[in-house]
Amino acid sequence: MKIEDEIKQKKFHSAYDKLFVNIMYTSSFLAIQGARNFKPYGLTTQQYNVLRILRGQVPNACTVSVIQERMIDRSSNASRLIDKLVEKKLVERKTCKNDRRQVDIKITESGLSLLHEIDPIILEMDKNMKLLSEKEAMLLSDLLDKLRG
């Protein structure tokens, strides 16, 4: 459905204004879809993102700052997210042996197991993206990269 119909707005100031509104609307649409899919697992989209980052580091640990710089939503409080994941026993926090000021974060077996359980849902979300051809998906991705500079 066209953005004009979705938000019931007939005119935009410019093509760039329309693009900005469309990107914000689509981002919100995808975030809501993700939140709906992660809720049954007791996760937020930001917590899922932290787990996904840590799974990519297995068997190594990660620092909070590394997690923060790799997060999709960098305005999220990574330390608070990690605290919640520690409470759920999905990640563990340990003082680094080489540098006591550094804290290493590592995904637990429970965290890996939960991600394995969620993987089919992610694949299902990917199917929704297949409304675009692979060529269109690459073009859109390239255009978004260009927009961010």
Buried (B, 14 or more C-beta within 10 A) or exposed (E): EEBBEEEEEEEBEEEEEBBBBBEEEEEEEBEEEBBEBBEEBEBBBBBBBBBBBBEEBEEEBBBBEBBBEBBEEEEBEBEEBBEBBBEBEBBBBEEEEEEEEBBBBBBBEEBBEBBEEBEEBBEEEEEEEEEEEEEEEEEEEEEEEEEEE
